[in-house]
Amino acid sequence: MTAKAALALALLEGRVLNIKNGFQLFGISNTPREISRCIEDEKRFGFGVMVSRTEMTGVSRYGRPQRWINYHLNKTVYNKPGIERMKAYVKEQLESNPRTTKQLKITRQANLFV
């Protein structure tokens, strides 16, 4: 599975993504860039969906103010054609014959949302 497919699957599952968990889950160092390029921008091999952005603020463990943005895929009428394209892409990228238990687990989990 490619990083683009993993990112699309996570959004289809309803996960809220940001820079930190994007790096931890997929190894993508710049999640906002990849969401805008690979998911939203239809002209650049994206799916043509709108991902909502929620600005969050907080304080670090050292008392410094922090700001980050959470990304979430809304299941709206506008996004419906793009969501169908995302599902087809993820299904295409899934391993048809998983060889390890990890691949089998990912395939089973993905089939719930695709």
N, C-alpha and C positions, 0 to 999 in steps of 0.2 A: 504494500500500500504506500502511496506517495504521501508527502506531507500535505499536499493540497487536498487529497482525499480524506486524510485524517482530520484536517481542519474543517472540511465540509461535514464530515460525520459528527464531529463534536457539536457543530452548530445545529445540525438536524436533531441531535439528541436533546437540545435545549440547554446546553451548557453555557455559562457566562464566561467569556474569555477575556484575558488581559495580558499584558506583557509577561508577567511572572508565570502564570500557569501555561501560557503558550510555549514558553521556553522549557518548562518542566515536562509538559505532556508530549510536545511534538519536536522539540529542539529548534524551534523557530525563534530567532533572536529578536525579530521585529514583527510582532504579531499584527500591529495596525497596518503596516505596509502590505503584508501578505493578505490580510482580509480585503483591503481595497483593491489589490491587483488580482488575486486569484478567485475571490468570491464575488465581489461587487461589480467590477469593471467588465462589462460584456464585450467590449472591444479588445481586451487583452486576455482572452480565454477565460473570462469569469462567467458567472451564471446570471448576472443582471438582477440581483436581489439587493434590497436595502437592509443593512445591518444597523440596529439601533446602537447609539453610543450614550453611555451614562457617565458623567464626570463624577468621580469620587474624590474625597479629601480625607486626610487623616494625619496622624502624627507618628513619626518613626520612633523606634525604641530609645533614641537619643533626644527626643523632644523637637525634632525639626519637622516643619509642615511638609506634607507629601500630597501629590495629586496624581491620579491615574484615571484611565478610562476603561470601563467595562463594555464589552461588545456582546450583543445578543441578537439572534435571528428571530424576527417576528413572523408568525404564521398569518400573513394577511393575504387578501385577494391579489394585491399587486405583486407579491412575492411568489404566488402559486406556480407560475410557469418556471421560474428560476429554481424553486425547490424541487420540482419534478426533474429538471436537468441535473441538479445536485445529486438526487437519489440515483439517477441513471449512471452518473459518473462514478459514484462510490461503489455501486453494484459492479460496474465494469472493472474497477481497480481491486476489488476483493479477490483474495486467492480462491480459485475454483477448487483446488485440491490442497487444503492446509496440511502441512507436514508435521508441525509441532503442536503441542497442546496450547501454547500461547496464540498461535495463528488460528487454531480452532475456536478459542474463546473470543477472539476479536471478530471472527466471521459470524459466530452465533449472535453476539451482541449487536453487530451491525445489521444483521437481518431483521432485528426487531424494529429498526427505524427506517429501513430502505424498502 
